[in-house]
Structure formats: C-alpha cells, structure tokens
Amino acid sequence: MSETHDDNRLIEAFLDAFWLEQGASENTLAAYRHDLDAWQGHLRLERRALLTPGSEALTAWLEARRETHSLRSNARLLSSLRRFYRWALEQRLIDGDPLSEVRLPRVRANLPDTLDEEEVERLLGAPDVETPLGLRDRAMLEVLYGCGLRVSELIGLRLDTVNLRQGVVRVLGKGDKERLVPMGEEAQLWVERYLRAGRGALMSDIRRPPLFPGRNDGFMTRQTFWHRIKRHAQCAGIDKPLSPHTLRHAFATHLLNHGANLRVVQLLLGHSDLSTTQIYTHVAQARLETLHGEHHPRG
C-alpha cells in the first residue's frame, strides 16, 4: 500500500507542477490524471512501481490496448507518460527516461471543419445590422473571425479590454494567460458602430462590463452564441458542419493560405505549443492540393 500512496503523491506533485508551469486547464489536467491512473493500475498488477516500469512493460501494454483503444488514444497516453517521466528526470527521481526506446504511434490529425473565404463573407453578412441585436452579432462575428478567438474568449470580453484607438483587444485565454490581438480594420469598424448604435439599446446599465451582453446585462453564454451562429449560417445558406471553433479555424487557415508565418499564427491563437498550431498547415496543404487538382493541366 505504501508504494501505491507514494505513486499517488508523485502523480499529484507532477500535476501541480504542470499546472504551475503550463497553466493547464482542468480538462487537460483531468486527461493527464486519467492516463497516469490507468498506467499506475496496470503497473500495480505487474507488481511494479511508477518510477521503475521498464520500457518493455509499456510496449507490451500498448500492444494489448490496440484491441480496445484507438491509435489516437494510445498516442495521447504515451504523450502523457513521456511528460511525466521527463518531469521525474528533471526532479532527479529517476536516472534515465524509461520510455526513451518506446516509439509514439503515428496518427494523422483530423482536419478541423472550416469555411472558405466566400462562405465567411456570407456568414458575416447574415445578421440584420439595422437592429441592435444584429449589430451585436455582426460585431461578434467580425471579432471572432478577425482575431481568431475561442468562443469562451469572445463572450468573456469586457468593455475595457478593447482599445479602439490602437486597434487591439486584450484577451484572457487558457490558463488565465493574457495576449494582445490586433483587431483588423473591419472588426474595428463594426465594433465602433455597435458601440455607437447597438450596445446601449441592449443594456439597462451600460456601465456593466460585458462588451457583448446577453440577458440582464450579463455575459452571454456559449450556448446562446452558438445558437446565434447556427441561425445566421442557415440564413447565409451554409450547410457545412459547423462547430464553435469554425471561424477560429477559418482565421488560422486563411492566414496561412495568404502566407502568414506559423509562429505568428501561434501567437495570435494563444497556443502554448507550436505543434497545436501545425494542424493548420495540413488544412492549408489540403486546400493547395485541391486547387492544384482543379486548375493544373497535370493535376
């Protein structure tokens, strides 16, 4: 039992360190805890401790898991364990990385759903800007696409986080990390118009902080905004599968299609790891391949 308790304390110490260093979200921490608990449970059956697993133990377990788990699931598990053992090595709890000889399964990332530029224009033009609600929705869509925000970041914007003079918005992202994102001329113009003619008509007290209010002058919920997006997409005649991240994906893909540097896109999206951003290079490459096939005489 003492080894089990020691292993549990190790896992908690690692997760605490990971949270402090990376500002990981609760969902990320829960995923790491799930993977480490599963690995610890397997090692317990093998009468091994967490710090002395042996690379052959993991290789055999991954092989056995292929019957019941996808390659993606095994890849995520191995990624979690690699990070844990790197931390243990840095803390001098082990003399070497027991997973150094274990290879990560190659998994092609799913390409995110996105819209082409003409479809984005139709979606942005769908709200009725002659009404305060339509002005609000148009401004929100312009900011979402123009800044590449997560929906949670968009609906959490406060009035004092937007600097129209400098044309930037201060965004609170994952792990409470702040970043400054340029708004672009179109987004800036629509936010200015919304603040002049829309926001005051939607609020009983304009001193309240939400930039884009929902009910009772409070912050809008994700569900409400998602409902609004689907409604506008229907009006725009867009029948592609949509997700709350669709315009964020379009933002990144269109930047890369027009020659933006991957590191710049990473900073704008607020990704802590460049590998997270690299999925968009696959999207851009897929688009290039399609264009080549359609227009090149040898395509």
C-alpha positions as CSV (number, residue, x, y, z in Angstrom):
1,M,0.0,0.0,0.0
2,S,2.9,2.3,0.7
3,E,4.1,2.2,-2.9
4,T,0.6,3.0,-4.1
5,H,0.4,6.0,-1.8
6,D,3.8,7.1,-2.9
7,D,2.8,6.8,-6.6
8,N,-0.4,8.8,-5.9
9,R,1.7,11.6,-4.3
10,L,4.0,11.6,-7.3
11,I,1.1,12.0,-9.7
12,E,-0.3,14.9,-7.7
13,A,3.1,16.5,-7.4
14,F,3.5,16.3,-11.2
15,L,0.1,17.7,-11.9
16,D,0.7,20.6,-9.5
17,A,4.0,21.4,-11.3
18,F,2.4,21.0,-14.7
19,W,-0.4,23.4,-13.7
20,L,2.0,26.0,-12.4
21,E,4.4,25.8,-15.3
22,Q,1.9,25.5,-18.2
23,G,-1.3,27.0,-16.8
24,A,-3.1,23.8,-17.9
25,S,-6.9,23.8,-17.9
26,E,-8.9,21.5,-15.7
27,N,-9.8,19.3,-18.7
28,T,-6.1,18.9,-19.6
29,L,-5.2,18.0,-16.0
30,A,-8.1,15.5,-15.8
31,A,-6.8,13.8,-19.0
32,Y,-3.3,13.5,-17.6
33,R,-4.6,12.2,-14.3
34,H,-6.7,9.6,-16.2
35,D,-3.7,8.4,-18.2
36,L,-1.4,8.2,-15.2
37,D,-4.0,6.4,-13.1
38,A,-4.5,3.8,-15.9
39,W,-0.8,3.3,-16.2
40,Q,-0.4,3.1,-12.4
41,G,-3.2,0.5,-12.2
42,H,-1.5,-1.6,-14.9
43,L,1.9,-1.5,-13.1
44,R,0.3,-2.5,-9.8
45,L,-1.0,-5.7,-11.5
46,E,2.6,-6.2,-12.7
47,R,3.9,-5.6,-9.2
48,R,5.9,-2.6,-10.4
49,A,6.2,0.9,-9.1
50,L,5.6,4.1,-11.1
51,L,9.2,5.1,-11.2
52,T,10.6,1.7,-12.2
53,P,8.3,0.5,-15.1
54,G,10.8,-0.8,-17.7
55,S,10.2,0.2,-21.3
56,E,9.1,-3.4,-22.2
57,A,6.1,-3.1,-19.9
58,L,4.7,-0.1,-21.7
59,T,5.4,-1.6,-25.1
60,A,3.5,-4.8,-24.2
61,W,0.7,-2.8,-22.7
62,L,0.3,-0.6,-25.8
63,E,0.2,-3.7,-27.9
64,A,-2.5,-5.2,-25.8
65,R,-4.5,-1.9,-25.8
66,R,-4.7,-1.9,-29.6
67,E,-7.5,-4.4,-29.2
68,T,-9.7,-2.0,-27.3
69,H,-8.2,1.5,-27.9
70,S,-7.6,3.6,-31.0
71,L,-4.1,4.7,-32.1
72,R,-5.0,8.3,-31.1
73,S,-5.9,7.2,-27.6
74,N,-2.6,5.2,-27.2
75,A,-0.7,8.2,-28.7
76,R,-2.2,10.5,-26.1
77,L,-1.4,8.1,-23.3
78,L,2.2,7.8,-24.3
79,S,2.4,11.6,-24.6
80,S,1.1,12.0,-21.1
81,L,3.6,9.4,-19.7
82,R,6.5,11.0,-21.6
83,R,5.8,14.3,-20.0
84,F,5.6,12.7,-16.5
85,Y,8.9,10.8,-16.8
86,R,10.6,13.9,-18.2
87,W,9.4,15.7,-15.1
88,A,10.6,12.9,-12.9
89,L,14.0,13.0,-14.6
90,E,14.2,16.8,-14.0
91,Q,13.4,16.2,-10.4
92,R,16.2,13.6,-10.2
93,L,13.7,11.0,-9.1
94,I,15.0,8.6,-11.8
95,D,18.4,8.2,-13.5
96,G,17.1,7.9,-17.1
97,D,14.0,8.0,-19.2
98,P,12.4,4.6,-19.2
99,L,10.4,5.5,-22.3
100,S,13.3,6.6,-24.4
101,E,13.1,3.5,-26.6
102,V,9.3,3.5,-26.9
103,R,8.0,4.9,-30.2
104,L,4.9,7.1,-30.4
105,P,2.3,5.8,-32.8
106,R,1.9,8.0,-35.8
107,V,-1.6,9.5,-36.0
108,R,-2.7,11.9,-38.7
109,A,-4.5,14.8,-37.1
110,N,-8.2,15.2,-38.0
111,L,-8.6,18.3,-40.1
112,P,-10.8,20.9,-38.4
113,D,-14.0,22.0,-40.1
114,T,-13.6,25.3,-41.7
115,L,-15.2,27.7,-44.2
116,D,-13.7,29.2,-47.4
117,E,-13.4,32.9,-47.7
118,E,-16.6,33.4,-49.7
119,E,-18.6,31.4,-47.1
120,V,-17.1,33.5,-44.3
121,E,-18.2,36.7,-46.1
122,R,-21.8,35.3,-46.4
123,L,-21.9,34.4,-42.7
124,L,-20.6,37.8,-41.6
125,G,-23.1,39.5,-43.8
126,A,-26.1,37.5,-42.5
127,P,-27.1,39.5,-39.3
128,D,-29.6,42.3,-39.8
129,V,-27.5,45.3,-38.9
130,E,-30.5,47.6,-38.8
131,T,-31.3,46.1,-35.4
132,P,-29.3,46.3,-32.1
133,L,-29.1,42.5,-31.9
134,G,-28.0,42.3,-35.5
135,L,-25.3,44.9,-34.9
136,R,-24.1,43.0,-31.8
137,D,-24.0,39.7,-33.7
138,R,-22.1,41.2,-36.7
139,A,-19.5,42.8,-34.4
140,M,-19.1,39.5,-32.6
141,L,-18.6,37.5,-35.8
142,E,-16.2,40.1,-37.1
143,V,-14.1,39.9,-33.9
144,L,-14.3,36.1,-33.8
145,Y,-13.0,35.8,-37.3
146,G,-10.8,38.9,-37.4
147,C,-9.0,37.9,-34.1
148,G,-9.2,34.1,-34.2
149,L,-10.6,34.0,-30.7
150,R,-12.1,31.0,-28.9
151,V,-15.8,31.4,-28.2
152,S,-15.2,31.5,-24.5
153,E,-12.7,34.3,-25.0
154,L,-15.1,36.2,-27.2
155,I,-18.1,36.1,-24.8
156,G,-15.8,36.9,-21.9
157,L,-14.6,40.2,-23.4
158,R,-15.2,43.3,-21.2
159,L,-15.7,46.8,-22.4
160,D,-12.3,47.8,-21.0
161,T,-10.4,45.1,-22.9
162,V,-10.9,46.7,-26.3
163,N,-8.7,49.6,-27.3
164,L,-10.2,51.1,-30.5
165,R,-7.5,53.8,-30.7
166,Q,-4.8,51.2,-31.0
167,G,-7.0,48.6,-32.7
168,V,-6.2,45.8,-30.3
169,V,-8.1,43.6,-27.9
170,R,-6.8,42.1,-24.7
171,V,-7.8,38.5,-24.5
172,L,-7.8,36.3,-21.4
173,G,-7.1,32.8,-22.7
174,K,-6.5,29.3,-21.3
175,G,-4.6,29.2,-18.0
176,D,-5.6,32.9,-17.4
177,K,-2.9,33.9,-19.9
178,E,-3.4,37.3,-21.5
179,R,-2.4,38.2,-25.0
180,L,-2.9,41.3,-27.2
181,V,-4.5,40.6,-30.6
182,P,-4.9,43.1,-33.4
183,M,-8.5,43.5,-34.5
184,G,-8.1,44.4,-38.1
185,E,-9.9,47.3,-39.8
186,E,-13.3,45.5,-40.5
187,A,-13.6,44.2,-36.9
188,Q,-12.7,47.6,-35.5
189,L,-15.2,49.4,-37.7
190,W,-18.0,47.1,-36.7
191,V,-17.2,47.3,-33.0
192,E,-17.2,51.1,-33.2
193,R,-20.6,51.0,-35.0
194,Y,-22.0,48.6,-32.5
195,L,-20.8,50.7,-29.5
196,R,-22.4,53.8,-31.0
197,A,-25.8,52.3,-32.0
198,G,-26.2,48.9,-30.6
199,R,-24.9,48.2,-27.1
200,G,-26.8,51.0,-25.3
201,A,-30.1,49.7,-26.7
202,L,-29.4,46.2,-25.4
203,M,-28.5,47.2,-21.8
204,S,-30.3,48.8,-19.0
205,D,-27.0,49.8,-17.4
206,I,-24.2,50.5,-19.9
207,R,-21.7,50.7,-17.1
208,R,-21.8,46.9,-16.7
209,P,-18.6,45.2,-18.0
210,P,-19.7,42.8,-20.8
211,L,-18.7,44.1,-24.2
212,F,-21.3,41.8,-25.9
213,P,-24.1,41.3,-23.3
214,G,-26.6,38.5,-23.0
215,R,-29.7,38.6,-20.8
216,N,-29.9,41.0,-17.9
217,D,-26.8,42.9,-18.9
218,G,-24.7,39.8,-18.1
219,F,-22.1,37.9,-20.1
220,M,-23.6,35.8,-22.9
221,T,-23.4,32.0,-22.6
222,R,-21.7,29.8,-25.1
223,Q,-24.9,28.1,-25.9
224,T,-26.6,31.4,-26.8
225,F,-23.9,32.5,-29.1
226,W,-23.7,29.0,-30.7
227,H,-27.4,29.2,-31.4
228,R,-26.9,32.6,-33.0
229,I,-24.1,31.3,-35.3
230,K,-26.3,28.4,-36.5
231,R,-29.2,30.7,-37.2
232,H,-27.0,33.1,-39.2
233,A,-25.4,30.2,-41.1
234,Q,-28.8,29.0,-42.1
235,C,-29.7,32.4,-43.3
236,A,-26.5,32.5,-45.3
237,G,-27.2,29.2,-47.0
238,I,-24.3,27.4,-45.4
239,D,-25.0,23.8,-44.8
240,K,-21.5,22.6,-43.8
241,P,-21.0,21.1,-40.4
242,L,-20.2,23.9,-38.0
243,S,-18.5,24.0,-34.6
244,P,-18.0,26.8,-32.1
245,H,-14.4,26.9,-33.4
246,T,-15.3,27.1,-37.1
247,L,-14.4,30.8,-37.5
248,R,-11.2,30.4,-35.4
249,H,-10.2,27.6,-37.8
250,A,-11.0,29.8,-40.8
251,F,-8.9,32.6,-39.3
252,A,-5.8,30.4,-39.0
253,T,-6.3,28.6,-42.3
254,H,-6.8,31.8,-44.3
255,L,-3.8,33.5,-42.7
256,L,-1.6,30.6,-43.7
257,N,-3.1,30.4,-47.2
258,H,-2.1,34.1,-47.6
259,G,1.5,33.5,-46.5
260,A,1.4,34.1,-42.7
261,N,4.3,32.7,-40.6
262,L,3.3,29.7,-38.5
263,R,4.9,31.3,-35.4
264,V,2.8,34.4,-35.9
265,V,-0.4,32.4,-36.1
266,Q,0.6,30.5,-33.0
267,L,0.9,33.8,-31.0
268,L,-2.4,35.1,-32.4
269,L,-4.2,31.9,-31.4
270,G,-2.6,31.8,-28.0
271,H,-1.2,28.3,-28.5
272,S,1.5,27.4,-25.9
273,D,2.9,24.7,-28.2
274,L,3.6,25.1,-31.9
275,S,2.6,21.5,-32.6
276,T,-1.0,22.5,-31.8
277,T,-0.9,25.2,-34.5
278,Q,0.7,22.9,-37.1
279,I,-2.6,21.1,-37.8
280,Y,-3.5,24.2,-39.8
281,T,-0.6,23.6,-42.2
282,H,-2.4,20.4,-43.1
283,V,-5.6,22.3,-43.8
284,A,-3.7,24.8,-46.0
285,Q,-1.9,21.9,-47.7
286,A,-5.2,20.2,-48.4
287,R,-6.5,23.4,-49.9
288,L,-3.4,23.7,-52.1
289,E,-3.8,20.2,-53.3
290,T,-7.4,20.7,-54.2
291,L,-6.6,23.9,-56.2
292,H,-3.7,22.1,-57.9
293,G,-6.0,19.2,-58.9
294,E,-8.7,21.6,-60.2
295,H,-6.6,24.0,-62.2
296,H,-3.2,22.5,-63.1
297,P,-3.2,20.8,-66.5
298,R,-1.3,17.8,-65.0
299,G,-3.5,17.8,-61.8
